[in-house]
Amino acid sequence: MTSHHDDGVSRRKILECMTWAGTGVLWTVAGGVPRSMGIIGEAQAAPASGLTFLQISDSHVGFDKPANPNAIGTLEEAIKKIGTLPAKPAFLIHTGDVTHLSKPSEFDDADRIIAQARLDVHYVPGEHDFLDDEQKLYRDRYGRGTKGAGWYSFDANGVHFIGLVNVFDLKAGGLGNLGNEQLEWLENDLKGRTASTPIVVFAHIPLWTVYQQWGWGTEDAARALDYLKRFGSVTVLNGHIHQIMQKVEGNVTFHTAMSTAFPQPGPGTAPAPGPLKVPDEKLRSLLGVTDVTFTRGQQRLAIIDKPLQG
Amino acid sequence: MRIKMTPLTCVAVPFVAGIVVAAAISFPVISAPAAPDSKVEIDNFAFSPARITVKAGTTVAWLNADDTPHRVASSSKLFKSKVLDTDGSFSFTFTTPGMYEYFCSLHPYMTGTVVVEGSTGSSAGQ
């Protein structure tokens, strides 16, 4: 894709400024301090150069409860929407819970629909994808070339992408879990990379504690973030909580995506984090995909959440 | 009153939600003892009751009444259900006294305990 010309200077400048846009609100981050710039429309007009990729999450194929009796249909809508984007994304990242119950037919349906985007897809599993004892169904499909429970890394346009798995070997009373083996792998994976390399980490359960009472966090994420702290630009993309949450901590920006299947309540706003039934006409404003653009020349990493409607 | 049966082992017909079904298949005599002596309902991301105390030899049944799948897993790996979708059930017979912690392997913040007390003598009835 894009060549590696104009490397050193722009890389450094990338660290100085990042621009965020989430459902109409533009956040500018300078020196680690986020400032809201108000409602914007132009953020949609992403420049053609640079790297654009999409995050899709929590498609829960097989879900048919009242919160959305047609989760397959809304996934299809999301994939169709991808086809209408002005700039074709380089690839898709799926942050897990591809299926609802890890059934072969659910994986088949998901594959068939997501393939219509005609894009490479980089997956990480959600806990709903690991329901068969050996986690064979997920791993046979998406685990080729990955380590351990399915973690891996790759590079695109000078950005280093790391897919982590935090939905295995969960302990009673605990949160998401990365485990020692994966953390050691991460430490090695990052070794030797210059601090100016932009990093994108993606995993299913948030790597920051959104709400401990509902298990919305990852037990040993602090160690992962410790390995990442020397990098000037780290973006963490998660799913699991079926709503947009953003947080900036030093050089690390956290973002959780909407589901394409059903919304969940805000932290502590309901007795439990189960599927949230909203009026039919409101559902599609709470489902969607996330568009991420990294542009060298513009020194920005923009994250735009695109609801299915509204 | 005492019914001749091969106790406990034949009760452990996993994933058969209706005890009636098990009884209908083969030995009608086991229908009475096979009924789960204790039930735990899963609803709103919680086990209810979260702590139960039973006698050794008791079959405990978990029923998922939630609109989210759950999976009952012993912390000591003694037992683990298949994934239970809405209305799915799982039972396990506790033969040895002790304290059995368990959790939902999908939502590990959901935890529960089965306390198994020694049964007095070998009499399962009464």
Interface residues (C-beta under 8 A of the other chain):
Chain A: K65 P66 A67 H100 L101 S102 E127 H128 L131 L170 K171 A172 G173 G174 L175 Q212 Q213 W214 G215 P271 A272 P273 G274 P275
Chain B: N44 F45 A46 D66 D67 T68 P69 R71 S75 V83 D85 T86 E101 Y102 F103 S105 L106 H107 P108 Y109 T111
